[in-house]
Amino acid sequence: MTRGMTIAARDIDHLSLTLTDPEAAAARLQQFGFNLTPEGVEPRCICFQPAYDDLPNYIELLQGDPPTMALALNVLELEGDERTHTWETEDGYTIDAQLVVGEEDGPLPWFPVRHETPDTFMEPEWIVHPNGALGLTAVHAVAESPPEIAKALAKAWRAEAEEIFDGCWVVKTGSVELLVWTPSAYQLEYKAAEVMAPEALPALVGVTVAIERSRPLQALLRANNVPLALGEDDRVLAIAEPAGGLLIEFLPQA
């Protein structure tokens, strides 16, 4: 793979967070009501029920410095770094995840990934969450010029890009969308959470997670002393500071 590569992306597979202290982030995300893969094995993952059986849907926490966020794009064919992750379930079964990871590219950090064992990330004990989370539906980024970034990524991924309203473009590859905002549009859209756009742009800043209902989630977050804000349509906004200041938008389905 070379810089400026083009792939046939099937979907945004997962969001990869490289953190100086992933275990601190994992502990805080558990207070958000997420279950994670077992501790002691990298990466720690928040896995969701995927839209398709062969397309995983998750967030991974890796250890590294400096902290970064990157998108993983699912492809069917790929040559690259072969990786194996092994976890043990509560019942004592050993689960091996085998995947191939390609080189990172831009203009937003992204890399292709091919899964040999996609069902590894779909264990029932990992995809059911106390907060009612159902799936990762969108990833958010901020850029000085959303059209430029969105069109470049759409070309690289063989995807579709379009402006959905003033200051925001969407890149569609599958069930998970990438929303690219201008700094002012992002801050206006999520003003309830008092977000600020990063100084270094473009940058990945947040995710949208579908949940069953808003009220039980609000009660859980308050019980765990997680600051939250309410947006339109009972959306719940919370910022996971140990996870790189990740904005998590919980979108109720009922």
C-alpha positions as CSV (number, residue, x, y, z in Angstrom):
1,M,0.0,0.0,0.0
2,T,1.2,3.5,-0.7
3,R,0.1,7.0,0.3
4,G,-2.9,8.1,-1.7
5,M,-4.2,4.6,-2.0
6,T,-7.6,3.6,-3.3
7,I,-9.6,0.8,-1.8
8,A,-13.1,-0.7,-2.1
9,A,-14.4,0.0,1.4
10,R,-17.4,-2.0,2.5
11,D,-18.0,0.1,5.7
12,I,-16.3,1.8,8.5
13,D,-15.2,-1.2,10.4
14,H,-14.1,0.4,13.7
15,L,-12.7,3.5,15.4
16,S,-9.1,3.0,16.7
17,L,-8.0,5.0,19.7
18,T,-4.3,5.1,20.6
19,L,-4.0,6.3,24.1
20,T,-1.2,6.8,26.7
21,D,-3.4,5.0,29.3
22,P,-6.0,2.8,27.6
23,E,-7.0,1.1,30.9
24,A,-8.0,4.4,32.4
25,A,-10.1,5.1,29.4
26,A,-11.6,1.6,29.6
27,A,-12.5,2.2,33.3
28,R,-14.2,5.4,32.5
29,L,-16.1,4.0,29.5
30,Q,-17.4,1.3,31.8
31,Q,-18.9,4.1,33.9
32,F,-20.6,5.2,30.6
33,G,-22.3,1.8,30.7
34,F,-20.2,0.0,28.1
35,N,-19.0,-3.6,28.4
36,L,-15.5,-4.2,27.1
37,T,-13.4,-7.2,26.1
38,P,-11.5,-8.7,29.0
39,E,-8.7,-6.6,30.6
40,G,-5.1,-7.7,30.3
41,V,-5.3,-8.2,26.5
42,E,-4.7,-5.5,23.9
43,P,-6.8,-4.1,22.4
44,R,-9.7,-3.5,24.8
45,C,-12.7,-3.2,22.6
46,I,-16.3,-2.0,22.9
47,C,-18.2,-4.3,20.5
48,F,-21.6,-3.7,19.1
49,Q,-24.2,-5.8,17.2
50,P,-23.1,-5.4,13.6
51,A,-25.5,-4.5,10.7
52,Y,-24.1,-7.4,8.7
53,D,-22.7,-10.7,10.0
54,D,-19.3,-10.3,8.4
55,L,-18.8,-6.6,9.2
56,P,-17.6,-6.0,12.8
57,N,-18.8,-2.8,14.5
58,Y,-16.6,-1.7,17.5
59,I,-14.2,0.8,19.1
60,E,-10.7,-0.3,20.1
61,L,-8.3,1.1,22.7
62,L,-4.6,0.7,22.0
63,Q,-1.6,1.8,24.0
64,G,0.8,4.3,22.5
65,D,2.1,7.9,22.4
66,P,1.2,10.4,21.1
67,P,-2.6,9.8,21.4
68,T,-4.3,9.5,18.0
69,M,-7.6,8.4,16.5
70,A,-8.0,6.6,13.2
71,L,-10.7,5.0,11.1
72,A,-10.5,1.4,10.0
73,L,-12.1,0.6,6.7
74,N,-13.3,-2.9,6.0
75,V,-12.2,-4.5,2.8
76,L,-12.4,-8.0,1.3
77,E,-8.9,-8.2,-0.1
78,L,-5.7,-6.9,1.6
79,E,-2.1,-7.7,2.1
80,G,-0.5,-6.3,5.2
81,D,0.4,-6.9,8.9
82,E,-1.3,-10.0,10.2
83,R,-2.4,-9.7,13.8
84,T,-4.0,-12.1,16.3
85,H,-5.7,-11.1,19.5
86,T,-6.8,-13.7,22.1
87,W,-9.4,-13.2,24.8
88,E,-11.0,-15.6,27.2
89,T,-14.8,-15.4,27.7
90,E,-16.6,-15.6,31.1
91,D,-17.3,-19.3,30.3
92,G,-13.6,-20.0,29.9
93,Y,-13.6,-20.3,26.1
94,T,-10.6,-18.9,24.2
95,I,-11.5,-16.5,21.4
96,D,-9.0,-15.7,18.7
97,A,-9.3,-12.6,16.5
98,Q,-7.3,-12.8,13.2
99,L,-7.1,-9.8,10.9
100,V,-4.9,-8.1,8.4
101,V,-4.1,-4.4,8.8
102,G,-2.9,-2.1,6.1
103,E,-0.8,1.1,6.2
104,E,-2.3,4.3,7.4
105,D,-3.3,7.0,5.0
106,G,-4.9,10.5,5.0
107,P,-6.1,13.2,4.9
108,L,-7.9,12.0,8.1
109,P,-6.0,9.1,9.7
110,W,-7.4,5.8,8.2
111,F,-6.3,2.4,7.3
112,P,-7.8,-0.7,5.7
113,V,-8.5,-3.9,7.6
114,R,-9.6,-7.4,6.5
115,H,-11.1,-9.8,9.1
116,E,-10.4,-13.5,9.0
117,T,-12.7,-14.1,12.0
118,P,-15.3,-11.3,12.1
119,D,-17.6,-13.2,14.4
120,T,-14.9,-12.8,17.1
121,F,-16.2,-9.3,17.8
122,M,-19.8,-10.4,18.1
123,E,-19.7,-12.5,21.4
124,P,-23.0,-12.0,23.1
125,E,-21.4,-11.1,26.5
126,W,-19.5,-8.2,24.7
127,I,-22.2,-6.8,22.5
128,V,-24.9,-6.4,25.2
129,H,-24.3,-3.2,27.3
130,P,-25.9,-1.9,30.5
131,N,-26.5,1.5,28.8
132,G,-28.6,-0.1,26.0
133,A,-26.1,0.6,23.3
134,L,-27.0,-1.0,20.0
135,G,-24.4,0.0,17.5
136,L,-21.9,2.6,16.2
137,T,-23.7,4.5,13.5
138,A,-21.5,7.5,12.8
139,V,-18.0,8.9,13.4
140,H,-17.5,12.7,13.5
141,A,-14.6,14.8,12.3
142,V,-13.8,18.5,12.1
143,A,-12.0,20.1,9.2
144,E,-11.4,23.6,7.8
145,S,-12.8,22.5,4.5
146,P,-15.3,19.6,4.9
147,P,-16.0,19.3,1.1
148,E,-12.3,18.9,0.3
149,I,-11.8,16.2,3.0
150,A,-15.1,14.4,2.2
151,K,-14.4,14.2,-1.5
152,A,-10.9,13.0,-1.0
153,L,-12.0,10.2,1.3
154,A,-14.9,9.3,-0.9
155,K,-12.5,8.9,-3.8
156,A,-10.0,6.9,-1.7
157,W,-12.8,4.6,-0.4
158,R,-14.9,4.4,-3.6
159,A,-17.7,5.8,-1.5
160,E,-20.3,8.6,-1.8
161,A,-20.0,12.1,-0.4
162,E,-22.6,14.9,-0.1
163,E,-23.4,18.0,1.8
164,I,-26.3,17.3,4.2
165,F,-26.6,20.8,5.6
166,D,-24.6,24.0,5.8
167,G,-21.2,23.2,7.4
168,C,-21.5,19.4,7.3
169,W,-20.6,16.7,4.7
170,V,-21.2,13.0,5.0
171,V,-19.2,10.2,3.5
172,K,-21.2,7.0,3.1
173,T,-19.6,3.6,2.8
174,G,-22.1,1.3,4.5
175,S,-24.1,1.4,7.8
176,V,-21.6,3.7,9.6
177,E,-21.3,7.2,8.3
178,L,-18.5,9.7,8.6
179,L,-19.7,13.3,9.2
180,V,-17.2,16.1,8.5
181,W,-18.0,19.4,10.2
182,T,-16.6,22.9,10.0
183,P,-15.4,24.1,13.4
184,S,-18.3,26.5,13.8
185,A,-20.9,24.0,12.6
186,Y,-19.6,21.4,15.0
187,Q,-19.6,23.7,18.0
188,L,-23.1,24.9,17.1
189,E,-24.5,21.4,16.7
190,Y,-23.1,20.2,20.0
191,K,-23.2,23.5,22.0
192,A,-25.1,21.7,24.8
193,A,-21.9,19.8,25.5
194,E,-19.8,23.0,25.2
195,V,-17.5,21.3,22.7
196,M,-14.5,23.1,21.2
197,A,-12.9,22.1,17.9
198,P,-9.3,20.9,18.1
199,E,-6.6,23.3,17.1
200,A,-4.9,20.8,14.7
201,L,-7.3,20.0,11.9
202,P,-8.6,17.9,10.3
203,A,-9.3,15.7,13.3
204,L,-11.6,12.9,14.5
205,V,-13.6,14.1,17.5
206,G,-16.6,11.8,18.3
207,V,-19.0,9.0,17.6
208,T,-22.8,8.5,17.5
209,V,-24.0,5.4,19.3
210,A,-27.6,4.1,18.9
211,I,-29.2,3.2,22.2
212,E,-32.6,1.7,23.1
213,R,-33.9,4.5,25.3
214,S,-32.7,7.8,26.7
215,R,-34.1,7.9,30.3
216,P,-32.4,4.7,31.6
217,L,-29.1,5.9,30.1
218,Q,-29.4,9.3,31.8
219,A,-30.1,7.6,35.1
220,L,-27.0,5.3,34.7
221,L,-24.7,8.2,33.8
222,R,-25.9,10.3,36.7
223,A,-25.4,7.4,39.1
224,N,-21.9,7.0,37.9
225,N,-21.1,10.8,38.1
226,V,-20.7,11.2,34.4
227,P,-21.5,14.7,33.3
228,L,-24.0,14.8,30.4
229,A,-25.9,17.2,28.3
230,L,-29.2,16.8,26.4
231,G,-29.6,17.5,22.7
232,E,-32.6,17.4,20.4
233,D,-34.8,14.3,20.3
234,D,-33.6,13.1,23.8
235,R,-30.1,12.7,22.5
236,V,-27.6,12.3,25.3
237,L,-24.1,13.9,25.0
238,A,-21.1,12.9,27.1
239,I,-17.4,13.5,26.7
240,A,-14.9,10.7,27.6
241,E,-11.9,12.7,28.6
242,P,-9.5,9.7,29.2
243,A,-10.5,8.5,25.7
244,G,-8.9,11.5,24.0
245,G,-11.8,13.8,24.8
246,L,-14.1,11.7,22.6
247,L,-17.6,13.1,22.3
248,I,-20.2,10.3,22.5
249,E,-23.6,11.1,21.2
250,F,-26.2,8.6,22.3
251,L,-29.1,8.5,19.9
252,P,-32.3,6.8,21.2
253,Q,-34.3,4.5,18.9
254,A,-37.5,4.6,21.0
